[in-house]
Amino acid sequence: MADMRVHRALAQAGVASRRAAEKLVAEGRVTVNGQVATVGQVVRETDSIAVDGTPVRAEPIRTYMLNKPMGMVSTASDPEGRPTVLDPLPHDVRLYPIGRLDINTTGLLLVTNDGDLAHRLMHPRSKVPKTYEALVEGRVSSASVRALRNGIELDDGPTQPAKVDLLDRQAVGGTWLRIEITEGRNRQVRRMCEAVGHRVRRLARTGYGGLGLGRLKRGEFRMLSSGELASLEAQAGLRR
């Protein structure tokens, strides 16, 4: 754990959200090295933190890339008993996905226990690019490509301009598109394509913030490198 404010250290240890942790500090329930902590106090890795006298042990920060298979839900648990994106990952820390891919969408999903990183990446201001490859029904006209590039009016408002390219990939009765967006609305790519008259048959996320799947096979995962994490943090405006 690098130097950080005490409420963030509590959040990373899984004690509470950052806001709730700050309240614990304000209520005088948190101690650092036996002394009552103050709001905004910076703590170090060697400091001993306790809440109501119970020592807090920080979880190691982990961020993984998963190549999500179809049929897997992007939640920590599922009341219907369907497989979740956490099932193939280690269970030594409490992980959660950064955003979601719907059950029928495959590809690159980031999973972490770094609340600050997840919050920043999912915030609309971050505008971190996400790249998808979509097989849609029918032949897509240049007019439809222009419409997608310029922004589509959806029921929750107009989309931001997207990068859209036709892929040189054959598909009977369909067209392959590469679409890059900087938003994270629910089922956004599917809804954009449907809005110009092309239902999505297959959809895979192939990139996130400049990261790609590489040789990662469907259902496999790997931990992000320090360089990859630094790049994501920079894009999210996160300064450690």
N, C-alpha and C positions, 0 to 999 in steps of 0.2 A: 504494500500500500504506500503510494507516494504521499507527500505532504498534501493535506486537504482539510477543508473545514469539517468540524466535528459532525454536523448533521449529515453531510455527504458520506462520511465514514460509516455512520450508523445505517444509512440507506444501503450502502454497498454490502454491509454485513447482513442485510435482510431483516433488520430490526423493524423498520417502518419506512414509509415513503419519506422523501426529503422534507416535505412540508410537515408531516407528523413528527419526524425526528427533530426538526427545529423547535417544535412545540415542546417536546420532551426536554430539550435543553433549556428553553425559556422557563419551564416549570421547576428547574433545579433538580431534575431527576437523573441527570447525567454527570458522571465524574470522569476526570482525566487525571491519571496518576494520583487518585485519592482526593483531588480537589474538585469542587463543583465547577462544571464547565460553563462558559459564557457563550452566548449566541455569536456565531461567526468565528469562534476560536479555531485556530489551525492546529491540527494534530499530526504527529509523525508516526511512522511505522512502529517505532519502539515504545510509543505511549500505550498505557493501559487504560482502556475505556470500559466503563460499567454503566448500566442502567438499573436504577433501583437496587444497586449493590451487586447485580449479576454481571460478571465479566462478559464483554462482547468480543467475539472472535470473528475477524473479517474473513469472508469467503475470498478465495483467489478469483480474480477477474478472468472470465473466459469468453471468447467470442468465436463462434464456429460458422463455417459455410457449409450448408447442406444442399445437396442436389435432390430436391423434393420429388418423390414419386407421385403419380396420380393416385387419388383415393385416400390421401393423408390430409388430415385437417390441421390448420395452423393455429392450434390452441394447446394449452398445457394439459387439458383433459377434455374428454368428450362424453356427454351423458348417454350417447347412443353406442358407446363402446368402439367407435371407429379408431383406427390407428392415428396417432398424432405425430407431429414433427419432432417431438421430444423423445419418442420411443427409441430411435436408434442412437441417441446421444448419451454421453456419460451422465450419471445421476448423482455425482458427488457435490454439485452445486445446483441452486435453483435457477433454471434457465427459462427464457421466454423468447418468442420470435420477435424480430424487429419488423413490424408490419405483418401482412398476411398475403398468402397466395390461396385462392379458393381451391376447393377440393379437386377440381378437374384441371388445375393449372400446375405445371411441373416447373422444375428448375431452381435457380439460385435463391436461397433464403438464408438470411443471417439470423443466428440465434445467440443470445448472450445473457449474462447477468449484470451487465454494465448499464445501469439505469440511465445515467447521464447520456451515454452514447445513443442508446435506443431512443430516448426522448428527443434529442437533437435531430437525429436522422429522420424521425417520423414527423417532425414539426414542418408545417407547410413552408416556412421561411427557408428551410435548408436547401430545397430545390436540387437534391442529389439525383442525378440521372439514373433511370432504371430502363433497361433494354429488354425487349420481348421479341420473340419470333412467333408469328401467328399464321396459321393456315385458315384462310377464310373461304367461304363459299362464293363461287362465281369469279368472273374476271373483273379486277379492280381497274376502273378508268383513271385517267390522269386527273380528271376533275375531282374524283373521290380522294385521291392522294393529296391534292391541293387543299381540300377541305380539312382533312386530318392534320395536315401541316399547319394550317392557319388557326385551328381551334374549332371544336364542335360544341354546339349548344346541347347540354344534357339536362335532365330534370333537376339536377342540383347546381346548375350554372354552367357557364362556358368553360371549356378546358383551355389550358395554356397551349401555345403552339408546340407541336411535336415534330420530331425528326422521323420521317417515314420514307422507306425505300422498298421497292419491289425486289424480291430476291429471285435470282436465276435458279429456281428449283421447281421441277415439274410436279404438278399435282392434278390428277384427273378432276375436272369440274371445280377447281379451286385455285387460289393464288396465295403464295407465301409473301408475307410482309415482315420487315424489321421496323419496329416502332420504339422510339425512345421518348419517355415522358419524364417530367420532373415533379409530378404530383403523385399522390398515393390514395386516390379515391377507391371506394369499393367497386371491384369489377370494372375498372375504368377502361382498360383496353377493349374488353369485350363490348362494353356499351358504346364506345367510340366507333368501333367497326359496324355494330348493328345500326348506328345512327346514319351511316352512309349506305346501308342496305346489304351488308355482308356479315352473316352470322359466322362466329368463330368456331371452327371444328377442333382445332388443337392450339394450345397456347403454352409457351414456355418462357420463363424469364432467363435470359442468358447473361445479363450484366447488371451490376449494382455499383454505382459510384466508381466506375472504372475497373472494378473487379470482374473477372470472368470465371467460369466453371473450370476451364482448362481440361484436364483429363479426369476430373471427378465424375464418376459414373452415377447413374440414377440410384438413389438410396444411400450413397456414400457421403461422408462428411470429413472435414479437416479443420484444424484450428487456424485462424488467421495469423499471418506473420506480423512482427512488430512494424514493418514498413507498411503493410496493408492497413493496419489499425491507425497508424499515424496519418495516412492519406484520408481515411474516412473521418477521423477527428478534425482534420483541417477543413474538409468539405462541410462538415457540420458546424464549424465555428467553435469547436470545443478546444479550450486551452487548459492543459493539465498543469 
